[in-house]
């Protein structure tokens, strides 16, 4: 009787510990995924913004400069 009760207690304890660990790792994985997704989104927004590229390129020049490289169809 005591041996059966002890086995039941050990089994229940292991199941509860397993559930807690699975929930913990699941939540931590979700949180880390969300943080990394937000970090990537912010990095992409930074690279896509005009202020980032304006440090390296002259943006907003007039159309004459841009058209000077085009092939004249006429």
C-alpha positions as CSV (number, residue, x, y, z in Angstrom):
1,X,0.0,0.0,0.0
2,X,2.7,2.5,1.0
3,X,4.8,1.4,-2.0
4,X,1.9,2.0,-4.4
5,X,1.2,5.4,-2.8
6,X,4.9,6.4,-3.0
7,X,5.0,5.4,-6.7
8,X,1.8,7.5,-7.4
9,X,3.3,10.5,-5.6
10,X,6.6,10.2,-7.5
11,X,4.7,9.9,-10.8
12,X,2.5,12.9,-10.0
13,X,5.5,15.0,-8.9
14,X,7.4,14.2,-12.1
15,X,4.4,15.0,-14.3
16,X,4.0,18.4,-12.5
17,X,7.7,19.2,-12.7
18,X,7.7,18.3,-16.4
19,X,4.6,20.5,-17.1
20,X,6.2,23.4,-15.2
21,X,9.5,23.1,-17.1
22,X,7.7,22.8,-20.5
23,X,5.6,25.9,-19.8
24,X,8.7,27.8,-18.6
25,X,10.8,27.0,-21.7
26,X,7.8,27.6,-23.9
27,X,7.2,31.1,-22.5
28,X,10.9,31.9,-22.6
29,X,11.1,30.8,-26.2
30,X,8.1,33.0,-27.1
31,X,9.5,36.0,-25.3
32,X,12.9,35.7,-26.9
33,X,11.3,35.2,-30.3
34,X,9.3,38.4,-29.8
35,X,12.3,40.4,-28.7
36,X,14.4,39.2,-31.6
37,X,11.6,39.9,-34.1
38,X,11.2,43.5,-32.7
39,X,15.0,43.9,-32.8
40,X,15.1,42.9,-36.5
41,X,12.2,45.1,-37.3
42,X,13.9,48.1,-35.7
43,X,17.1,47.4,-37.6
44,X,15.2,47.1,-40.9
45,X,13.5,50.4,-40.2
46,X,16.8,52.1,-39.4
47,X,18.4,50.8,-42.7
48,X,15.3,51.7,-44.7
49,X,15.0,55.2,-43.4
50,X,16.3,58.1,-45.5
51,X,18.4,59.5,-42.7
52,X,20.5,56.3,-42.6
53,X,21.3,56.4,-46.3
54,X,21.8,60.1,-46.4
55,X,25.0,59.6,-44.5
56,X,26.4,57.7,-47.4
57,X,24.5,58.9,-50.5
58,X,23.2,62.2,-51.6
59,X,19.5,61.6,-51.9
60,X,16.9,63.9,-53.4
61,X,19.0,65.3,-56.2
62,X,17.3,66.8,-59.1
63,X,16.0,64.7,-62.0
64,X,18.6,66.1,-64.5
65,X,21.4,64.2,-62.7
66,X,19.4,61.0,-62.7
67,X,18.3,61.4,-66.4
68,X,21.9,62.0,-67.5
69,X,22.6,58.3,-67.2
70,X,19.5,57.2,-69.1
71,X,19.6,56.2,-72.7
72,X,18.0,58.8,-74.9
73,X,15.3,57.0,-76.9
74,X,14.9,59.9,-79.4
